[in-house]
């Protein structure tokens, strides 16, 4: 009785390895973009919690506090001052951060992440 071999061939293994390396490479390039976004969201939620506890700041002070906290979180410089807008609400402010983050993928090929997030900084009630 003759048995056929079963398992992965060398060429199949190499193709699988190449695909896996490519996926890991793309993930490594995208991770800093999303890490920065989650740092921005975290800072905005902290500021909303402080506003609910009674803290009242003007937009210029909130913007300074926002960048100070981003600096503490070691977030990169994707967010600029012109990317932050404030809209007055009846009992506080709505802070909107709209920015792009660009990273080189390979050679002249870039990955661009466009992020737009908002948080209500309202004294004494729930936020967004």
C-alpha positions, 0 to 999 in steps of 0.5 A: 500500500502506497501512502501519499505525503500530506502537509504543506509544500515548500512553495506553499510555506513560502507564500504563506510566510510572505503574506504573513510578513506583509500583514505584519509590516502593514500592521506596524505602519498603521499602529502609530496612526491609530495609537495617536487617534486613541490618545486623542480620544482618551484626552477628550474623554478625560476633559469631558469628565472634568467638565462634568465635575464642574471645571469650566475653561475657555476654549483657549485654555481647553486647547492648551490643556488638550495639547499638554495632555497629548504631550504627556501621552507621547502622542505624535504631532499629527494634531495641529492647533488649526485642527481643533474647533469649539462650538458653544453649547447652552451649558458648555462647549463641543470640542471637535478634532478633525485631522489627517495622519500620514505615514510612509508605507513603502518608497513613495507610497503613503498611508493616510488616516483621516480622523474626525471626532467630537466630545461635548464638554458640558458642566454637570451632565453627560457628554458624547 
